[in-house]
Amino acid sequence: MSDETIYSDLRQLGGESRLPDSPDSAELERVRNPDPDSPYLVRFTAPEFTSLCPITGQPDFAHIMIDYVPGDWLVESKSLKLFLGSFRNHGAFHEACSVQIAKRLVDFLEPQWLRLGAYWYPRGGIPIDVFYQTGEPPAGVWIPEQGVPSYRGRG
């Protein structure tokens, strides 16, 4: 029996890992989908996402949900966590951060389908929600609503 597994190439899982300096330097890792013939949905929720306003340097906060139907690859969750964390000191508008995350995952994973909902908390009294989707979801896959209510303020 070989010591080689679908996890053999992972470098970040199981060890100490620092947040990357920027999203561009963050290393995403992937593993083979153990059941590529059965379409199913994978959901990641990042309720404490942060980035910086590129003009003021003030922090921006979002609740980000990523849904995808994998093809041949799954994203390794620790590498995704580090990638998302790399935005903490990254200056970009809400729209740019949201679309950058989605496109990086699409390019890296080549999923059958991907949807990102980025629910940004208000700054200056205006919340911004950004949505990205690669197309129609595959038939026969249960895709629940993201269930994140629009910002309603207090009360």
Summary of the structure (lengths in Angstrom):
residues: 155
radius of gyration: 16.6
end to end distance: 60.4
largest distance: 60.4
contacts: 414
relative contact order: 0.20
helix: 21%
strand: 31%
